[in-house]
């Protein structure tokens, strides 16, 4: 009985050490939702600490003002495509403290690059369109797991948004400051 217990204990420790090596996972897939949207994502390993996150989804927004719309308020959902290299800088430290690093659960610094095209808009108003936009935001964030498949993620960053306004009939394209403040809950496949 003692030998069986010792064998199972050593096996479990070896298995957990193999799973918790403190490096980025080879590839992960999941879905996340937050207050303003729904996204499907994949993270692919580029090195021991760097992953490339690709994401497609719907960003949500709210608008108001009685000048253009009868009741003054509305919502919209627009498609978004993002590519984001992420440096998970504390995975080895978390693994050495026996903390969960599955699904790249750790702190990260990234360069989120998103394109919001005017392909379609889901809204409570008809004939709504958006201006194509390119957004680049350096971001700091964390991801933590809740059980085996659930996780949450939070991030903050300030960057740049470029709007292709000429394609929508305006005289000039525009650039301005953009923020990334997100709190998402997700499921890993």
FIGU-954317 format. One record per residue (C-alpha): residue in three letters; x, y, z. Coordinates in steps of 0.2 Angstrom, whole numbers. Example, Ala and Ser with C-alpha at 12.3 -4.5 7.8 and 13.67 -1.06 7.14 Angstrom:
BEGIN
<site><senu>ALA</senu><x>62</x><y>-22</y><z>39</z></site>
<site><senu>SER</senu><x>68</x><y>-5</y><z>36</z></site>
END
This chain:
BEGIN
<site><senu>UNK</senu><x>0</x><y>0</y><z>0</z></site>
<site><senu>UNK</senu><x>14</x><y>12</y><z>4</z></site>
<site><senu>UNK</senu><x>23</x><y>8</y><z>-12</z></site>
<site><senu>UNK</senu><x>7</x><y>12</y><z>-22</z></site>
<site><senu>UNK</senu><x>4</x><y>28</y><z>-13</z></site>
<site><senu>UNK</senu><x>22</x><y>33</y><z>-15</z></site>
<site><senu>UNK</senu><x>21</x><y>29</y><z>-34</z></site>
<site><senu>UNK</senu><x>5</x><y>39</y><z>-36</z></site>
<site><senu>UNK</senu><x>12</x><y>53</y><z>-27</z></site>
<site><senu>UNK</senu><x>28</x><y>54</y><z>-38</z></site>
<site><senu>UNK</senu><x>18</x><y>51</y><z>-53</z></site>
<site><senu>UNK</senu><x>7</x><y>66</y><z>-49</z></site>
<site><senu>UNK</senu><x>22</x><y>77</y><z>-45</z></site>
<site><senu>UNK</senu><x>30</x><y>73</y><z>-61</z></site>
<site><senu>UNK</senu><x>14</x><y>76</y><z>-71</z></site>
<site><senu>UNK</senu><x>11</x><y>93</y><z>-62</z></site>
<site><senu>UNK</senu><x>29</x><y>98</y><z>-65</z></site>
<site><senu>UNK</senu><x>27</x><y>94</y><z>-83</z></site>
<site><senu>UNK</senu><x>11</x><y>104</y><z>-85</z></site>
<site><senu>UNK</senu><x>18</x><y>119</y><z>-74</z></site>
<site><senu>UNK</senu><x>35</x><y>122</y><z>-83</z></site>
<site><senu>UNK</senu><x>32</x><y>140</y><z>-84</z></site>
<site><senu>UNK</senu><x>32</x><y>143</y><z>-102</z></site>
<site><senu>UNK</senu><x>18</x><y>148</y><z>-114</z></site>
<site><senu>UNK</senu><x>7</x><y>134</y><z>-120</z></site>
<site><senu>UNK</senu><x>9</x><y>128</y><z>-138</z></site>
<site><senu>UNK</senu><x>-9</x><y>133</y><z>-144</z></site>
<site><senu>UNK</senu><x>-25</x><y>138</y><z>-134</z></site>
<site><senu>UNK</senu><x>-42</x><y>142</y><z>-141</z></site>
<site><senu>UNK</senu><x>-56</x><y>150</y><z>-132</z></site>
<site><senu>UNK</senu><x>-71</x><y>162</y><z>-131</z></site>
<site><senu>UNK</senu><x>-72</x><y>177</y><z>-120</z></site>
<site><senu>UNK</senu><x>-86</x><y>190</y><z>-116</z></site>
<site><senu>UNK</senu><x>-86</x><y>206</y><z>-107</z></site>
<site><senu>UNK</senu><x>-97</x><y>221</y><z>-105</z></site>
<site><senu>UNK</senu><x>-94</x><y>227</y><z>-123</z></site>
<site><senu>UNK</senu><x>-93</x><y>212</y><z>-134</z></site>
<site><senu>UNK</senu><x>-90</x><y>194</y><z>-138</z></site>
<site><senu>UNK</senu><x>-73</x><y>187</y><z>-145</z></site>
<site><senu>UNK</senu><x>-66</x><y>170</y><z>-151</z></site>
<site><senu>UNK</senu><x>-47</x><y>169</y><z>-149</z></site>
<site><senu>UNK</senu><x>-32</x><y>158</y><z>-152</z></site>
<site><senu>UNK</senu><x>-15</x><y>160</y><z>-144</z></site>
<site><senu>UNK</senu><x>0</x><y>152</y><z>-153</z></site>
<site><senu>UNK</senu><x>17</x><y>150</y><z>-145</z></site>
<site><senu>UNK</senu><x>31</x><y>160</y><z>-153</z></site>
<site><senu>UNK</senu><x>44</x><y>157</y><z>-139</z></site>
<site><senu>UNK</senu><x>45</x><y>152</y><z>-120</z></site>
<site><senu>UNK</senu><x>37</x><y>168</y><z>-115</z></site>
<site><senu>UNK</senu><x>29</x><y>176</y><z>-130</z></site>
<site><senu>UNK</senu><x>12</x><y>171</y><z>-138</z></site>
<site><senu>UNK</senu><x>3</x><y>178</y><z>-153</z></site>
<site><senu>UNK</senu><x>-15</x><y>180</y><z>-150</z></site>
<site><senu>UNK</senu><x>-27</x><y>182</y><z>-164</z></site>
<site><senu>UNK</senu><x>-45</x><y>186</y><z>-161</z></site>
<site><senu>UNK</senu><x>-61</x><y>189</y><z>-170</z></site>
<site><senu>UNK</senu><x>-77</x><y>195</y><z>-163</z></site>
<site><senu>UNK</senu><x>-90</x><y>209</y><z>-160</z></site>
<site><senu>UNK</senu><x>-86</x><y>225</y><z>-151</z></site>
<site><senu>UNK</senu><x>-101</x><y>234</y><z>-144</z></site>
<site><senu>UNK</senu><x>-105</x><y>252</y><z>-141</z></site>
<site><senu>UNK</senu><x>-118</x><y>264</y><z>-136</z></site>
<site><senu>UNK</senu><x>-122</x><y>281</y><z>-143</z></site>
<site><senu>UNK</senu><x>-134</x><y>295</y><z>-139</z></site>
<site><senu>UNK</senu><x>-140</x><y>312</y><z>-144</z></site>
<site><senu>UNK</senu><x>-156</x><y>319</y><z>-149</z></site>
<site><senu>UNK</senu><x>-149</x><y>328</y><z>-164</z></site>
<site><senu>UNK</senu><x>-148</x><y>313</y><z>-176</z></site>
<site><senu>UNK</senu><x>-159</x><y>300</y><z>-168</z></site>
<site><senu>UNK</senu><x>-177</x><y>301</y><z>-162</z></site>
<site><senu>UNK</senu><x>-176</x><y>293</y><z>-145</z></site>
<site><senu>UNK</senu><x>-158</x><y>299</y><z>-142</z></site>
<site><senu>UNK</senu><x>-150</x><y>282</y><z>-138</z></site>
<site><senu>UNK</senu><x>-144</x><y>267</y><z>-147</z></site>
<site><senu>UNK</senu><x>-132</x><y>252</y><z>-147</z></site>
<site><senu>UNK</senu><x>-121</x><y>244</y><z>-160</z></site>
<site><senu>UNK</senu><x>-111</x><y>228</y><z>-163</z></site>
<site><senu>UNK</senu><x>-97</x><y>229</y><z>-176</z></site>
<site><senu>UNK</senu><x>-85</x><y>216</y><z>-181</z></site>
<site><senu>UNK</senu><x>-67</x><y>217</y><z>-175</z></site>
<site><senu>UNK</senu><x>-51</x><y>208</y><z>-180</z></site>
<site><senu>UNK</senu><x>-36</x><y>209</y><z>-168</z></site>
<site><senu>UNK</senu><x>-18</x><y>202</y><z>-168</z></site>
<site><senu>UNK</senu><x>-8</x><y>204</y><z>-152</z></site>
<site><senu>UNK</senu><x>9</x><y>198</y><z>-148</z></site>
<site><senu>UNK</senu><x>9</x><y>195</y><z>-129</z></site>
<site><senu>UNK</senu><x>25</x><y>193</y><z>-117</z></site>
<site><senu>UNK</senu><x>20</x><y>183</y><z>-102</z></site>
<site><senu>UNK</senu><x>34</x><y>189</y><z>-91</z></site>
<site><senu>UNK</senu><x>30</x><y>180</y><z>-75</z></site>
<site><senu>UNK</senu><x>25</x><y>162</y><z>-80</z></site>
<site><senu>UNK</senu><x>41</x><y>154</y><z>-73</z></site>
<site><senu>UNK</senu><x>39</x><y>163</y><z>-56</z></site>
<site><senu>UNK</senu><x>21</x><y>158</y><z>-55</z></site>
<site><senu>UNK</senu><x>26</x><y>140</y><z>-59</z></site>
<site><senu>UNK</senu><x>40</x><y>140</y><z>-46</z></site>
<site><senu>UNK</senu><x>27</x><y>145</y><z>-33</z></site>
<site><senu>UNK</senu><x>16</x><y>130</y><z>-39</z></site>
<site><senu>UNK</senu><x>3</x><y>143</y><z>-45</z></site>
<site><senu>UNK</senu><x>-8</x><y>138</y><z>-60</z></site>
<site><senu>UNK</senu><x>0</x><y>143</y><z>-77</z></site>
<site><senu>UNK</senu><x>-12</x><y>133</y><z>-88</z></site>
<site><senu>UNK</senu><x>-19</x><y>143</y><z>-103</z></site>
<site><senu>UNK</senu><x>-5</x><y>156</y><z>-100</z></site>
<site><senu>UNK</senu><x>-12</x><y>162</y><z>-84</z></site>
<site><senu>UNK</senu><x>0</x><y>175</y><z>-79</z></site>
<site><senu>UNK</senu><x>4</x><y>194</y><z>-81</z></site>
<site><senu>UNK</senu><x>7</x><y>200</y><z>-99</z></site>
<site><senu>UNK</senu><x>13</x><y>216</y><z>-109</z></site>
<site><senu>UNK</senu><x>6</x><y>216</y><z>-127</z></site>
<site><senu>UNK</senu><x>4</x><y>227</y><z>-142</z></site>
<site><senu>UNK</senu><x>-14</x><y>225</y><z>-147</z></site>
<site><senu>UNK</senu><x>-18</x><y>229</y><z>-165</z></site>
<site><senu>UNK</senu><x>-36</x><y>229</y><z>-170</z></site>
<site><senu>UNK</senu><x>-45</x><y>233</y><z>-187</z></site>
<site><senu>UNK</senu><x>-64</x><y>238</y><z>-186</z></site>
<site><senu>UNK</senu><x>-71</x><y>236</y><z>-203</z></site>
<site><senu>UNK</senu><x>-87</x><y>243</y><z>-210</z></site>
<site><senu>UNK</senu><x>-93</x><y>226</y><z>-215</z></site>
<site><senu>UNK</senu><x>-110</x><y>226</y><z>-206</z></site>
<site><senu>UNK</senu><x>-117</x><y>234</y><z>-190</z></site>
<site><senu>UNK</senu><x>-130</x><y>226</y><z>-179</z></site>
<site><senu>UNK</senu><x>-140</x><y>240</y><z>-171</z></site>
<site><senu>UNK</senu><x>-157</x><y>245</y><z>-165</z></site>
<site><senu>UNK</senu><x>-157</x><y>258</y><z>-179</z></site>
<site><senu>UNK</senu><x>-157</x><y>254</y><z>-198</z></site>
<site><senu>UNK</senu><x>-144</x><y>260</y><z>-210</z></site>
<site><senu>UNK</senu><x>-130</x><y>263</y><z>-197</z></site>
<site><senu>UNK</senu><x>-112</x><y>262</y><z>-203</z></site>
<site><senu>UNK</senu><x>-95</x><y>264</y><z>-195</z></site>
<site><senu>UNK</senu><x>-79</x><y>271</y><z>-202</z></site>
<site><senu>UNK</senu><x>-65</x><y>259</y><z>-204</z></site>
<site><senu>UNK</senu><x>-53</x><y>260</y><z>-190</z></site>
<site><senu>UNK</senu><x>-35</x><y>254</y><z>-186</z></site>
<site><senu>UNK</senu><x>-31</x><y>254</y><z>-167</z></site>
<site><senu>UNK</senu><x>-14</x><y>251</y><z>-159</z></site>
<site><senu>UNK</senu><x>-13</x><y>250</y><z>-140</z></site>
<site><senu>UNK</senu><x>1</x><y>244</y><z>-129</z></site>
<site><senu>UNK</senu><x>-7</x><y>235</y><z>-115</z></site>
<site><senu>UNK</senu><x>-3</x><y>228</y><z>-98</z></site>
<site><senu>UNK</senu><x>-14</x><y>214</y><z>-91</z></site>
<site><senu>UNK</senu><x>-17</x><y>198</y><z>-81</z></site>
<site><senu>UNK</senu><x>-26</x><y>182</y><z>-84</z></site>
<site><senu>UNK</senu><x>-31</x><y>170</y><z>-71</z></site>
<site><senu>UNK</senu><x>-40</x><y>153</y><z>-71</z></site>
<site><senu>UNK</senu><x>-56</x><y>148</y><z>-62</z></site>
<site><senu>UNK</senu><x>-56</x><y>129</y><z>-62</z></site>
<site><senu>UNK</senu><x>-51</x><y>119</y><z>-78</z></site>
<site><senu>UNK</senu><x>-59</x><y>129</y><z>-92</z></site>
<site><senu>UNK</senu><x>-65</x><y>146</y><z>-85</z></site>
<site><senu>UNK</senu><x>-54</x><y>161</y><z>-84</z></site>
<site><senu>UNK</senu><x>-54</x><y>180</y><z>-82</z></site>
<site><senu>UNK</senu><x>-43</x><y>193</y><z>-89</z></site>
<site><senu>UNK</senu><x>-41</x><y>212</y><z>-86</z></site>
<site><senu>UNK</senu><x>-30</x><y>224</y><z>-95</z></site>
<site><senu>UNK</senu><x>-27</x><y>243</y><z>-97</z></site>
<site><senu>UNK</senu><x>-18</x><y>253</y><z>-110</z></site>
<site><senu>UNK</senu><x>-17</x><y>269</y><z>-120</z></site>
<site><senu>UNK</senu><x>-13</x><y>270</y><z>-138</z></site>
<site><senu>UNK</senu><x>-18</x><y>277</y><z>-155</z></site>
<site><senu>UNK</senu><x>-33</x><y>276</y><z>-166</z></site>
<site><senu>UNK</senu><x>-33</x><y>280</y><z>-185</z></site>
<site><senu>UNK</senu><x>-50</x><y>282</y><z>-193</z></site>
<site><senu>UNK</senu><x>-51</x><y>281</y><z>-212</z></site>
<site><senu>UNK</senu><x>-64</x><y>295</y><z>-213</z></site>
<site><senu>UNK</senu><x>-61</x><y>299</y><z>-232</z></site>
<site><senu>UNK</senu><x>-68</x><y>282</y><z>-237</z></site>
<site><senu>UNK</senu><x>-84</x><y>288</y><z>-228</z></site>
<site><senu>UNK</senu><x>-85</x><y>304</y><z>-237</z></site>
<site><senu>UNK</senu><x>-76</x><y>316</y><z>-225</z></site>
<site><senu>UNK</senu><x>-62</x><y>328</y><z>-231</z></site>
<site><senu>UNK</senu><x>-48</x><y>320</y><z>-220</z></site>
<site><senu>UNK</senu><x>-43</x><y>305</y><z>-211</z></site>
<site><senu>UNK</senu><x>-42</x><y>307</y><z>-192</z></site>
<site><senu>UNK</senu><x>-31</x><y>300</y><z>-178</z></site>
<site><senu>UNK</senu><x>-34</x><y>302</y><z>-160</z></site>
<site><senu>UNK</senu><x>-30</x><y>294</y><z>-143</z></site>
<site><senu>UNK</senu><x>-38</x><y>277</y><z>-139</z></site>
<site><senu>UNK</senu><x>-39</x><y>267</y><z>-123</z></site>
<site><senu>UNK</senu><x>-41</x><y>249</y><z>-119</z></site>
<site><senu>UNK</senu><x>-49</x><y>245</y><z>-103</z></site>
<site><senu>UNK</senu><x>-56</x><y>228</y><z>-102</z></site>
<site><senu>UNK</senu><x>-63</x><y>215</y><z>-90</z></site>
<site><senu>UNK</senu><x>-67</x><y>198</y><z>-99</z></site>
<site><senu>UNK</senu><x>-73</x><y>181</y><z>-93</z></site>
<site><senu>UNK</senu><x>-69</x><y>166</y><z>-104</z></site>
<site><senu>UNK</senu><x>-70</x><y>148</y><z>-108</z></site>
<site><senu>UNK</senu><x>-55</x><y>138</y><z>-114</z></site>
<site><senu>UNK</senu><x>-59</x><y>123</y><z>-126</z></site>
END
